[in-house]
Amino acid sequence: MLIQLIVELVVGGLCGYAAMRIMKGNASSILLNVILGVIGGIVGGIIGNLLGIGGGWISGIVLTIAGACLVVWLYRKFFLK
């Protein structure tokens, strides 16, 4: 259980970093990348389930990055002005 949590945080952080690079953001805050990546993973999973997409680890990573990009965009829209 603890190993799975650590893996999810690492993958979430990497996907958050990828989303920051895709969105041309400032990648200075590793904690912010992890938080946005994990939230993006949740959002991407929900969107994937609603659309019937998913099932594999590649589609999971793509959905996580897409969800993280959406979360980064929303974060910039509402918190950075």
ZIPEFEN-V686643 format. One record per pair of residues at least 24 apart in sequence whose ideal C-beta (glycine too) atoms are under 8 Angstrom apart, sorted by the first residue. I is the first residue (numbers start at 1). GAP is how many residues later the second one is. Records with the same first field share a line. If there is no record, write none. Layout:
I=GAP + GAP
This chain:
8=30 + 33
9=25 + 29
11=26 + 30 + 50 + 53
12=25 + 26 + 28 + 29 + 52 + 56
13=24 + 25
15=25 + 26 + 46 + 49 + 50 + 53
16=24 + 52 + 56
18=47 + 50
19=46 + 49 + 50 + 52 + 53
20=52
22=43 + 47
23=46 + 49 + 50 + 53
25=47 + 51
36=32 + 35 + 36 + 39
37=27 + 31
39=28 + 29 + 32
40=24 + 25 + 26 + 27 + 28 + 29 + 30 + 31 + 32
41=26 + 27
42=25
43=24 + 25 + 27 + 28
44=24 + 26
